[in-house]
C-alpha cells in the first residue's frame, strides 16, 4: 500500500525545494550524457560573443535538475504511478554557471479517472534563480494512486 495518495494533494497544495548551485561540471556532464555540445554551453569564447556574454546551462539540464530537486523532497513519496508528461515548458531567463536554483511547486489541477484506484494531477513548477527570478516554468502531469475506499 502506498504511503501517500492522490487525495493527499489538493489544489493549492504547494512547497519549495532545497537549492542547488549550477556548476560547470553539471554542464559538462550533461553535454557528455546527451551529446549536446552546442557552443553556447561549451565554448567560452563563442559564448562571450553572444547576448549572454558567457556560457549558459542547457534548458533540458535545468528541467532535469528541477525534477531531481522535487524528487529529493520526498513529498510525493510513492503516490505516483506514472509520469504522464510535461506541458508549457518555457525558459524565461538564462541560467549561468554559479547561479543557484530552487523550485516552487503548486498543485493546480486534479481529476478522477474511470478507474477508482487512480487519479491525475497537474503540478506547476516554477524554477527560481538566486535573485528570485523565474527562469523556467512548466506543468507536470502525474497518474497517482487513489486511497482505497472502504467496502
ZIRA-V325728 format. One record per residue. N is the residue number from 1. PHI is phi in whole degrees, 0 to 359 (999 if undefined). D_FIRST is the distance of its C-alpha to the first C-alpha in whole Angstrom. Layout:
n: {N N}
phi: {PHI PHI}
d_first: {D_FIRST D_FIRST}
This chain:
n: {1 2 3 4 5 6 7 8 9 10 11 12 13 14 15 16 17 18 19 20 21 22 23 24 25 26 27 28 29 30 31 32 33 34 35 36 37 38 39 40 41 42 43 44 45 46 47 48 49 50 51 52 53 54 55 56 57 58 59 60 61 62 63 64 65 66 67 68 69 70 71 72 73 74 75 76 77 78 79 80 81 82 83 84 85 86 87 88 89 90 91 92 93 94 95 96 97 98 99 100 101 102 103 104 105 106 107 108 109 110 111 112 113 114 115 116 117 118 119 120 121 122 123 124 125 126 127 128 129 130 131 132 133 134 135 136 137 138 139 140 141 142 143 144 145 146 147 148 149 150 151}
phi: {999 297 275 230 224 313 294 282 233 279 303 100 300 215 200 235 272 292 247 215 269 281 249 300 298 303 294 295 296 297 301 294 291 259 68 260 259 305 299 299 263 246 248 301 291 299 299 298 268 264 296 274 69 198 296 235 285 296 303 298 296 295 301 299 293 297 301 295 298 294 300 294 293 74 299 284 46 249 283 275 273 204 275 262 137 228 235 55 285 219 263 256 203 288 249 256 302 98 287 247 247 219 243 251 237 221 285 249 200 207 214 285 242 292 263 293 267 225 215 245 229 245 248 272 255 237 261 251 264 293 268 64 265 285 258 209 222 193 241 260 243 230 270 230 293 264 293 300 271 292 276}
d_first: {0 4 7 9 10 13 14 14 17 20 23 25 23 24 24 27 26 28 31 33 36 37 39 42 39 36 39 40 37 36 39 39 35 36 40 41 44 45 48 47 44 46 50 51 54 53 51 54 55 53 52 49 52 49 46 43 40 38 36 33 33 33 30 28 29 27 24 24 25 22 20 21 20 17 16 14 12 9 10 12 12 16 19 21 25 27 30 33 33 36 38 40 42 42 40 42 42 42 40 37 34 31 29 28 25 25 23 26 24 21 21 19 19 20 17 15 12 13 16 18 19 23 23 27 27 31 32 35 37 39 41 39 40 37 37 35 33 30 27 24 22 18 16 13 9 11 9 9 13 14 17}
